């Protein structure tokens, strides 16, 4: 006879298994505890936050078996959990997720949801999400500022297929336009109809030395969405070179550079940047005004 187990007990058991496997966490879960909670929530078809209110409830054996199998697959494959589940949580929203795009985890999402960008977001106007991936930032922005006209671009047609899927899921097809192309080449030449009040950009920025030592979880993601060249600045330099052309006179560029602050400072020592604080620190995302861009 099987002994009943509570959700809390199952959570501890699965978390211990994940911890002992020495996996890398950071693709939508910060540690083994949060990943184990995510697995249980998925198996019970609830959100991780709501599951925290049900920890003393009994867990059906069939659900425990399903969750245990997912843990085993996670350990054996070293794939990000988001790819195994086909979903990724970001700022309380769940997005469709697969190998067509990296797992959404941009620091810019915090700035949107926590209203830190509100001072620079017009009530109505135009916004661009450059390097949109699965469109998570564009969607969060559209939900936060429903009167904005949003354009989202990416170089990868497969990523844009996933973006289109997510946009339809959130019923935002009329709010977000998608274009395919390499950075600015996805857009027409600058004109009155395609200058933006705010440009969000989370480009590939991982330097080559770091790329060579990434854990297996990262290797499951599209390499071109991560690799930023020798110092990580290849794409960032291209973004900065033309951002001003596509901004209105009062517009801003919000640019994520991750852990590449030292490389960024060496490459662009004279650039005036307002660094915005996120959970990871205050050098991951910079904001640049139209007037301060080259």
C-alpha positions in Angstrom: 0.0 0.0 0.0 1.4 3.4 -1.0 1.9 5.9 1.8 0.1 9.2 1.0 2.5 12.1 0.4 1.8 15.8 0.6 2.7 18.3 -2.1 5.2 19.8 0.3 6.9 16.4 0.8 6.9 15.8 -2.9 8.4 19.2 -3.5 11.3 18.5 -1.0 11.9 15.1 -2.6 12.1 16.4 -6.1 14.2 19.4 -5.1 16.7 17.1 -3.5 17.0 15.0 -6.6 17.6 18.1 -8.8 20.2 19.5 -6.3 22.1 16.2 -6.2 22.4 16.1 -10.0 24.4 19.4 -10.0 22.3 20.9 -12.8 22.5 24.5 -13.9 19.4 26.7 -13.0 18.6 30.0 -14.6 16.2 29.3 -17.4 13.1 30.5 -15.7 14.0 28.9 -12.3 16.7 30.3 -10.0 17.4 27.0 -8.1 16.3 23.4 -7.5 13.4 24.5 -5.2 11.8 26.7 -7.8 12.3 24.2 -10.5 10.7 21.4 -8.5 7.8 23.7 -7.7 7.4 24.5 -11.4 7.3 20.8 -12.2 4.6 20.0 -9.7 2.6 23.0 -10.8 2.8 21.9 -14.4 1.7 18.4 -13.5 -1.3 19.8 -11.5 -2.1 22.4 -14.1 -1.8 25.3 -11.8 0.6 28.2 -11.4 3.6 27.9 -9.2 2.4 30.8 -7.0 -1.0 29.2 -6.4 0.6 25.9 -5.6 2.3 27.5 -2.6 -1.1 27.8 -1.0 -1.8 24.0 -1.3 1.3 22.5 0.1 -0.4 20.5 2.8 -2.8 18.8 0.4 -2.2 15.2 -0.7 -0.6 14.5 -4.0 -2.0 11.7 -6.2 0.5 9.0 -6.9 0.0 9.4 -10.7 1.0 13.1 -10.4 4.1 12.2 -8.4 5.1 9.6 -11.0 4.7 12.1 -13.8 6.7 14.7 -11.9 9.4 12.2 -11.0 9.7 11.2 -14.7 10.2 14.9 -15.7 12.9 15.2 -13.1 14.6 12.2 -14.5 14.4 13.5 -18.0 15.7 16.9 -16.8 18.7 15.2 -15.2 19.5 12.9 -18.1 19.1 15.4 -20.9 20.3 18.6 -19.2 17.8 20.5 -21.3 16.2 23.6 -19.8 12.9 22.6 -18.1 11.0 25.1 -20.2 11.8 23.1 -23.3 10.7 19.9 -21.7 7.4 21.4 -20.6 6.8 23.6 -23.6 6.2 26.6 -21.4 8.1 29.4 -19.6 6.9 31.7 -16.8 8.0 35.3 -16.9 6.6 38.0 -14.7 3.5 35.9 -13.8 2.7 35.1 -17.5 3.2 31.8 -19.1 4.6 31.7 -22.7 4.8 28.9 -25.2 8.5 27.9 -25.3 10.6 25.5 -27.4 14.0 25.3 -29.1 13.0 27.8 -31.8 14.0 30.6 -29.3 15.9 31.0 -26.1 14.0 30.6 -22.9 12.6 34.0 -22.0 14.4 35.6 -19.0 15.2 39.1 -20.0 15.9 41.6 -17.2 13.9 44.1 -19.1 10.8 42.2 -18.2 11.3 43.2 -14.6 11.5 46.9 -15.6 8.2 46.6 -17.5 6.2 44.7 -14.9 7.6 46.6 -11.9 6.7 49.9 -13.6 10.3 51.2 -13.6 10.1 52.1 -17.2 6.8 54.0 -16.8 8.5 57.4 -16.8 9.8 56.8 -20.3 6.7 55.1 -21.7 4.2 57.4 -23.4 0.5 56.8 -22.9 0.2 56.3 -26.6 3.0 56.1 -29.1 5.2 53.6 -30.8 7.6 50.9 -29.4 10.0 48.5 -30.9 11.2 45.2 -29.5 14.4 44.5 -31.4 15.5 40.8 -31.2 12.1 39.7 -29.9 12.6 35.9 -29.8 9.4 34.4 -28.6 7.9 37.9 -28.2 7.7 37.8 -24.4 8.9 41.4 -24.0 6.5 42.8 -26.7 3.6 40.9 -25.1 4.4 42.2 -21.5 4.7 45.7 -22.9 1.4 45.4 -24.8 -0.4 44.2 -21.7 1.2 47.0 -19.6 0.6 49.8 -22.2 -2.4 48.8 -24.3 -2.4 52.0 -26.3 1.1 51.6 -27.6 1.7 50.5 -31.2 4.3 47.8 -31.0 6.7 46.4 -33.6 8.8 43.3 -32.9 11.6 42.0 -35.0 14.0 39.0 -35.1 16.5 37.6 -37.6 15.2 34.0 -37.1 12.0 33.0 -39.0 11.5 30.0 -36.6 11.7 32.3 -33.6 9.1 34.5 -35.2 6.8 31.5 -35.7 6.9 31.0 -32.0 6.4 34.8 -31.4 3.3 34.7 -33.6 2.0 31.7 -31.7 2.5 33.6 -28.4 1.0 36.8 -29.7 -2.1 34.9 -30.8 -2.3 33.1 -27.5 -2.5 36.4 -25.7 -5.0 37.8 -28.3 -2.6 40.6 -29.2 -2.4 40.1 -33.0 -3.8 43.6 -33.6 -1.4 45.2 -31.1 2.0 43.8 -32.3 3.4 43.7 -35.8 6.2 41.2 -36.6 9.0 41.6 -39.1 11.9 39.4 -40.0 15.4 40.6 -40.6 18.9 41.2 -39.2 18.5 44.0 -36.6 17.7 47.3 -38.4 17.4 45.5 -41.8 14.1 44.2 -40.6 12.7 47.7 -40.9 12.3 50.2 -43.7 14.7 53.1 -43.8 13.9 55.6 -41.0 10.8 57.8 -41.8 8.0 59.4 -39.9 6.0 56.2 -39.7 8.7 54.0 -38.2 10.4 56.1 -35.5 9.8 54.9 -32.0 9.3 56.5 -28.6 11.0 53.5 -26.9 13.2 50.7 -28.3 13.7 47.6 -26.2 16.6 45.3 -27.1 17.9 42.1 -25.6 20.5 41.2 -28.3 23.0 38.3 -28.3 25.8 39.6 -26.0 27.7 36.6 -24.5 31.4 37.0 -25.1 33.3 34.1 -26.8 35.3 33.1 -23.7 32.1 32.7 -21.7 30.4 30.9 -24.6 33.1 28.2 -24.5 32.3 27.4 -20.9 28.5 27.5 -20.8 26.7 24.7 -19.0 24.9 22.1 -21.1 21.5 23.9 -20.5 22.7 26.8 -22.6 23.9 24.6 -25.4 20.3 23.4 -26.0 19.4 27.0 -27.0 20.0 28.6 -30.4 23.6 29.6 -30.4 23.0 32.6 -32.6 20.7 34.1 -30.0 23.4 34.1 -27.4 26.8 34.6 -29.0 27.9 38.2 -29.2 31.4 37.9 -30.6 34.8 38.1 -29.0 33.9 40.7 -26.4 30.1 40.3 -26.7 29.7 43.7 -28.3 29.2 42.7 -32.0 25.5 43.2 -32.1 25.4 45.8 -29.4 27.6 48.0 -31.5 25.3 47.6 -34.5 22.3 48.5 -32.3 24.0 51.6 -31.0 25.2 52.7 -34.4 21.7 53.2 -35.7 19.3 53.4 -32.8 19.1 57.2 -32.9 17.9 57.1 -36.5 14.8 55.1 -35.4 14.0 57.1 -32.3 11.8 60.2 -31.9 13.6 63.2 -30.4 12.3 62.3 -26.9 12.8 58.6 -27.4 14.9 56.1 -25.4 16.8 52.9 -26.0 16.6 50.3 -23.3 19.5 47.9 -23.9 20.3 44.7 -22.0 24.0 43.7 -21.8 23.8 41.0 -19.1 27.2 40.4 -17.4 29.2 42.3 -20.1 29.5 45.7 -18.3 33.3 45.8 -18.4 33.4 44.9 -22.1 30.6 47.5 -22.7 32.5 50.2 -20.9 35.7 49.5 -22.8 33.9 49.5 -26.1 31.8 52.6 -25.4 33.6 54.7 -22.8 32.0 58.0 -23.6 28.4 56.9 -23.9 26.1 58.4 -21.4 24.0 55.6 -19.9 21.5 55.5 -17.1 21.8 52.0 -15.5 18.5 50.6 -14.2 18.4 48.4 -11.2 17.1 44.8 -11.6 17.2 41.8 -9.3 20.6 40.8 -10.6 22.2 44.2 -10.0 22.5 47.7 -11.6 24.8 47.1 -14.6 22.7 44.6 -16.6 20.3 47.1 -18.4 21.1 50.6 -19.6 18.8 53.4 -20.8 20.0 55.9 -23.3 18.3 59.1 -24.4 18.0 60.1 -28.1 20.3 63.1 -27.4 23.1 60.9 -25.9 23.2 58.3 -28.6 25.9 58.5 -31.4 
